[in-house]
Amino acid sequence: MTDFASLTILVPGRLNPDTLETLKQTFDVEHVEDRDLSRLSAERRDSIRGIAQMGPIDGATMDMLPKLEIIANFGVGYDAVDTKAATARKIVVTNTPDVLTEEVADTALGLLLMTVRELGAAEQHLRAGLWESKGNYPLTGATLQGRTAGIMGLGRIGLAIARRLEGFGVKIAYHNRSERDDVDYPYHATLESLAAAVDTLIIAAPGGASTEKAVNAAVLKALGPDGIFINIGRGSTVDEPALIEALKDGTIRAAGLDVFDKEPHVPAALIALPNAVLLPHVASASRHTRRAMGELVINNLKAWFQGEKPLTPVTESVEAGLARSA
């Protein structure tokens, strides 16, 4: 039986409290809240064999940990982890897919409804006493009825969003790196083509170089003046200044955002816009879902150190042959 308590796991920065507590009950945990590993002794750094974390991990950090074998990332998106550096050092990387799919899809639909029907503004109208003093909230100019949604990133979360939208009678189209053969939704080879064909654009794609600023001025122009833009993927996929201008000048109607380019910073110009609904990256932020994500982080670590295959290795680790039994 593996003696997990003898294995040192690094937790750099913040982590879900439930997950951190269970990690401490299971492993020998080194929690470095400020992520500054230089203050650890060489002996302590040499003892670290795994990382459980959310946030950036680069090659320089890996080089400070000569016995590092696995990086268990808390979250589906892992673009902040330098997987190329990890692969070169034969370090396996895992993430937490599936367990947050339904929660994020639920949030995407909630954000879409808030944006289309101006529900947040309507609530503030009531709370400010304006319903009583000024009368009804103005009729909304947009509706979900009769809309066509284009989804960028038809993976697990994108498909879950599509299933929900079908229940609302919304037509679906999508853009991926490649066409899927298991869905009947119309496929568009470019994001601009997708935006031109729909009036609601939803981003459920991961971050990284391949999607950096993919939603640019041309895409927003193609979406058009009745266009609704929703992003629950990564802030890096959007040219934020271009989005702000498109919202200001009516290039698109409105946007609902749960993610931002330089979180937690949100541009003041974006906050000031009445046609932007803004959430503080809460798509998977229920205790139920975060607990499930944490369990998967820990189970990936346990599997690896028991000599088994990690449960959810990322694509780069699989392709490099690092996800086999340890």
C-alpha positions as CSV (number, residue, x, y, z in Angstrom):
1,M,0.0,0.0,0.0
2,T,1.3,3.4,-1.0
3,D,2.3,5.6,2.0
4,F,0.8,8.9,0.7
5,A,1.7,10.7,3.9
6,S,5.4,10.4,3.0
7,L,4.9,12.0,-0.5
8,T,5.4,15.8,-0.6
9,I,2.9,17.7,-2.7
10,L,3.4,21.4,-3.4
11,V,0.4,23.8,-3.4
12,P,1.6,27.1,-4.8
13,G,-0.8,30.0,-4.2
14,R,-4.5,29.7,-3.4
15,L,-6.5,26.5,-3.8
16,N,-10.1,25.5,-3.0
17,P,-10.2,25.2,0.8
18,D,-11.9,21.8,0.8
19,T,-9.3,20.4,-1.6
20,L,-6.4,21.9,0.4
21,E,-7.7,20.4,3.6
22,T,-8.1,16.9,2.1
23,L,-4.7,17.1,0.5
24,K,-3.2,17.9,3.9
25,Q,-5.0,14.9,5.4
26,T,-3.6,12.7,2.7
27,F,-0.1,13.9,1.7
28,D,2.8,15.8,3.1
29,V,1.8,19.2,1.8
30,E,4.0,22.2,1.3
31,H,1.7,25.2,0.8
32,V,3.5,28.3,-0.5
33,E,0.8,30.9,-0.5
34,D,2.9,33.6,-2.3
35,R,4.3,31.1,-4.9
36,D,7.8,32.1,-4.0
37,L,9.7,28.8,-4.0
38,S,13.1,30.4,-3.5
39,R,12.4,30.6,0.3
40,L,12.2,26.8,0.5
41,S,15.4,25.0,1.3
42,A,17.0,23.0,-1.5
43,E,16.3,19.8,0.5
44,R,12.6,20.6,0.8
45,R,12.3,21.5,-2.9
46,D,14.1,18.2,-3.7
47,S,11.4,16.3,-1.8
48,I,8.5,17.6,-3.9
49,R,7.2,15.0,-6.3
50,G,3.8,16.5,-7.2
51,I,2.0,19.8,-7.6
52,A,-1.7,20.4,-6.9
53,Q,-2.6,23.9,-8.1
54,M,-4.5,26.5,-10.1
55,G,-2.5,29.2,-11.8
56,P,0.8,29.5,-13.8
57,I,3.5,26.9,-13.7
58,D,6.5,27.6,-16.0
59,G,9.7,25.7,-16.9
60,A,11.7,27.7,-14.4
61,T,9.4,26.5,-11.6
62,M,9.8,23.0,-12.8
63,D,13.6,23.3,-12.8
64,M,13.5,24.2,-9.1
65,L,11.8,20.9,-8.3
66,P,14.2,18.1,-9.6
67,K,12.0,15.2,-8.4
68,L,8.7,16.6,-9.8
69,E,6.6,13.9,-11.6
70,I,3.1,15.3,-11.9
71,I,1.2,18.6,-12.1
72,A,-2.4,18.1,-11.1
73,N,-4.2,21.2,-12.3
74,F,-7.4,22.3,-10.6
75,G,-9.7,23.3,-13.6
76,V,-10.4,22.2,-17.1
77,G,-8.3,25.0,-18.6
78,Y,-4.6,24.5,-18.2
79,D,-3.2,27.1,-20.6
80,A,-1.2,28.7,-17.7
81,V,0.8,25.5,-17.3
82,D,3.7,25.3,-19.7
83,T,2.9,21.8,-21.1
84,K,5.8,22.0,-23.6
85,A,8.2,22.5,-20.7
86,A,6.5,19.7,-18.7
87,T,6.7,17.3,-21.6
88,A,10.4,18.0,-22.1
89,R,11.0,17.2,-18.5
90,K,8.8,14.1,-18.6
91,I,6.3,15.6,-16.1
92,V,2.7,14.5,-16.6
93,V,0.0,17.1,-16.4
94,T,-3.7,16.4,-15.5
95,N,-6.8,18.6,-15.4
96,T,-10.4,18.3,-14.2
97,P,-12.8,17.8,-17.1
98,D,-16.3,16.5,-17.0
99,V,-17.0,17.2,-13.3
100,L,-17.7,20.9,-13.9
101,T,-19.3,20.6,-17.4
102,E,-23.0,20.8,-16.2
103,E,-22.3,23.6,-13.8
104,V,-20.5,25.7,-16.4
105,A,-23.2,25.0,-19.0
106,D,-25.9,26.1,-16.5
107,T,-24.0,29.3,-15.9
108,A,-23.7,30.0,-19.6
109,L,-27.4,29.8,-20.0
110,G,-28.0,32.0,-17.0
111,L,-25.6,34.5,-18.3
112,L,-27.2,34.4,-21.8
113,L,-30.7,35.0,-20.3
114,M,-29.4,37.8,-18.1
115,T,-27.8,39.5,-21.2
116,V,-30.6,39.0,-23.7
117,R,-33.4,40.0,-21.2
118,E,-31.4,42.6,-19.2
119,L,-32.4,40.8,-16.0
120,G,-29.6,42.3,-13.8
121,A,-30.6,45.8,-14.8
122,A,-34.3,45.0,-14.3
123,E,-33.5,43.8,-10.7
124,Q,-31.6,47.0,-10.0
125,H,-34.6,49.0,-11.3
126,L,-36.7,47.3,-8.6
127,R,-34.1,47.6,-5.8
128,A,-33.6,51.3,-6.5
129,G,-37.3,51.9,-6.0
130,L,-37.8,52.9,-9.7
131,W,-40.6,50.4,-10.3
132,E,-42.7,52.1,-7.8
133,S,-41.6,55.7,-8.5
134,K,-41.1,55.6,-12.3
135,G,-43.0,52.6,-13.5
136,N,-42.2,49.4,-15.3
137,Y,-38.8,48.5,-16.5
138,P,-38.6,49.3,-20.3
139,L,-39.4,46.5,-22.7
140,T,-36.2,44.7,-23.7
141,G,-35.1,45.1,-27.3
142,A,-33.9,41.5,-27.5
143,T,-35.3,38.1,-26.8
144,L,-34.0,34.5,-26.9
145,Q,-36.9,33.5,-29.1
146,G,-35.9,32.8,-32.7
147,R,-32.2,33.1,-32.1
148,T,-29.4,31.1,-33.6
149,A,-26.4,30.4,-31.4
150,G,-22.9,29.8,-32.7
151,I,-20.6,27.9,-30.3
152,M,-16.9,28.3,-30.5
153,G,-15.5,25.1,-28.9
154,L,-17.9,22.2,-29.2
155,G,-16.3,20.1,-26.6
156,R,-17.8,18.7,-23.4
157,I,-19.0,22.1,-22.2
158,G,-20.0,23.4,-25.6
159,L,-22.1,20.3,-26.2
160,A,-23.8,20.7,-22.8
161,I,-24.6,24.3,-23.7
162,A,-26.0,23.2,-27.1
163,R,-28.3,20.6,-25.4
164,R,-29.7,23.3,-23.1
165,L,-30.2,25.7,-26.0
166,E,-32.1,23.1,-28.0
167,G,-34.6,22.9,-25.1
168,F,-35.2,26.7,-25.6
169,G,-35.8,26.2,-29.3
170,V,-32.5,27.9,-30.3
171,K,-30.8,26.7,-33.5
172,I,-27.1,25.7,-33.1
173,A,-24.0,26.1,-35.3
174,Y,-20.4,25.7,-34.3
175,H,-16.7,26.3,-35.0
176,N,-14.0,23.9,-33.9
177,R,-10.4,23.2,-35.0
178,S,-12.0,20.3,-36.9
179,E,-15.5,19.2,-37.8
180,R,-17.2,16.6,-35.6
181,D,-18.8,13.6,-37.1
182,D,-21.1,12.9,-34.2
183,V,-23.4,16.0,-34.4
184,D,-25.7,17.4,-37.0
185,Y,-25.1,21.1,-36.3
186,P,-23.8,23.2,-39.2
187,Y,-20.0,23.5,-39.0
188,H,-18.1,26.6,-39.9
189,A,-14.4,26.4,-40.7
190,T,-13.7,30.0,-39.5
191,L,-15.0,31.9,-36.6
192,E,-15.8,34.9,-38.8
193,S,-18.0,32.7,-40.9
194,L,-19.8,31.4,-37.8
195,A,-20.4,34.9,-36.5
196,A,-21.9,36.0,-39.8
197,A,-24.3,33.0,-39.8
198,V,-25.7,33.6,-36.2
199,D,-26.9,36.3,-33.9
200,T,-25.6,34.8,-30.7
201,L,-21.9,33.9,-30.3
202,I,-20.9,31.8,-27.3
203,I,-17.2,31.0,-26.5
204,A,-16.6,27.7,-24.7
205,A,-13.1,27.2,-26.1
206,P,-9.9,26.9,-24.1
207,G,-7.2,29.6,-23.9
208,G,-3.7,29.4,-25.4
209,A,-1.9,30.5,-28.5
210,S,-4.4,28.9,-30.9
211,T,-7.3,31.0,-29.6
212,E,-5.5,34.1,-28.6
213,K,-7.7,37.2,-29.5
214,A,-9.7,35.0,-31.9
215,V,-12.7,37.2,-31.3
216,N,-11.5,40.4,-32.9
217,A,-13.1,43.4,-34.6
218,A,-13.9,41.5,-37.8
219,V,-15.7,38.7,-35.9
220,L,-17.7,41.2,-33.9
221,K,-18.6,43.1,-37.0
222,A,-19.8,39.9,-38.7
223,L,-21.9,39.1,-35.6
224,G,-23.8,42.3,-36.3
225,P,-25.9,44.9,-34.5
226,D,-28.4,42.4,-33.0
227,G,-25.5,40.2,-31.9
228,I,-25.2,38.9,-28.4
229,F,-21.7,37.8,-27.3
230,I,-21.2,35.4,-24.4
231,N,-17.8,34.2,-23.0
232,I,-17.5,31.5,-20.4
233,G,-14.2,30.1,-21.9
234,R,-11.1,32.2,-21.5
235,G,-10.7,36.0,-21.5
236,S,-7.6,35.6,-23.7
237,T,-9.8,34.6,-26.6
238,V,-11.2,38.1,-27.0
239,D,-9.6,41.3,-28.1
240,E,-11.0,43.3,-25.2
241,P,-10.5,46.8,-26.6
242,A,-12.2,45.7,-29.8
243,L,-15.1,44.3,-27.8
244,I,-15.5,47.5,-25.8
245,E,-15.6,49.6,-28.9
246,A,-18.1,47.2,-30.5
247,L,-20.4,47.6,-27.5
248,K,-20.0,51.3,-27.4
249,D,-20.7,52.0,-31.1
250,G,-23.5,49.4,-31.5
251,T,-21.5,47.0,-33.7
252,I,-23.1,44.4,-31.5
253,R,-26.1,44.6,-29.1
254,A,-24.7,43.3,-25.8
255,A,-22.2,41.0,-24.2
256,G,-22.2,38.7,-21.1
257,L,-18.8,37.8,-19.7
258,D,-17.6,35.5,-17.0
259,V,-14.0,35.7,-17.9
260,F,-11.5,38.6,-18.7
261,D,-8.1,39.0,-20.2
262,K,-6.3,40.1,-17.1
263,E,-8.5,38.8,-14.3
264,P,-9.3,39.9,-11.7
265,H,-8.8,43.3,-13.3
266,V,-11.7,44.3,-15.5
267,P,-11.3,47.5,-17.6
268,A,-13.2,50.5,-16.2
269,A,-14.5,51.1,-19.7
270,L,-16.1,47.7,-19.8
271,I,-17.7,48.1,-16.3
272,A,-19.2,51.4,-17.4
273,L,-21.1,49.9,-20.3
274,P,-24.8,49.4,-19.7
275,N,-25.0,46.7,-22.4
276,A,-22.4,44.4,-20.7
277,V,-23.3,41.8,-18.0
278,L,-20.2,41.0,-16.0
279,L,-19.6,38.1,-13.6
280,P,-16.4,37.4,-11.6
281,H,-15.5,34.1,-13.2
282,V,-18.1,32.0,-11.3
283,A,-19.1,29.5,-13.9
284,S,-18.0,26.5,-11.9
285,A,-18.1,28.2,-8.5
286,S,-20.5,26.1,-6.5
287,R,-19.1,24.2,-3.5
288,H,-20.6,21.0,-5.0
289,T,-18.6,21.3,-8.2
290,R,-15.4,22.6,-6.7
291,R,-15.4,19.7,-4.3
292,A,-15.7,17.3,-7.2
293,M,-12.9,19.1,-9.0
294,G,-10.7,18.8,-5.9
295,E,-11.5,15.1,-5.6
296,L,-10.3,14.5,-9.2
297,V,-7.1,16.5,-8.5
298,I,-6.4,14.2,-5.5
299,N,-7.4,11.0,-7.3
300,N,-5.1,11.9,-10.2
301,L,-2.2,12.2,-7.7
302,K,-3.2,9.0,-5.9
303,A,-3.4,7.0,-9.1
304,W,0.0,8.2,-10.3
305,F,1.8,7.5,-7.1
306,Q,0.2,4.0,-6.9
307,G,1.8,3.3,-10.3
308,E,-1.4,3.6,-12.2
309,K,-2.4,5.7,-15.2
310,P,-3.6,9.2,-14.2
311,L,-7.3,9.5,-14.6
312,T,-7.5,12.7,-16.7
313,P,-4.1,13.5,-18.3
314,V,-4.1,16.4,-20.7
315,T,-3.7,15.9,-24.5
316,E,0.0,16.9,-24.5
317,S,0.9,14.3,-21.9
318,V,-1.0,11.6,-23.7
319,E,0.6,12.4,-27.0
320,A,4.0,12.4,-25.4
321,G,3.4,9.0,-23.9
322,L,3.7,10.3,-20.4
323,A,0.2,9.2,-19.3
324,R,1.0,5.5,-19.0
325,S,1.4,3.8,-15.7
326,A,4.2,5.3,-13.6
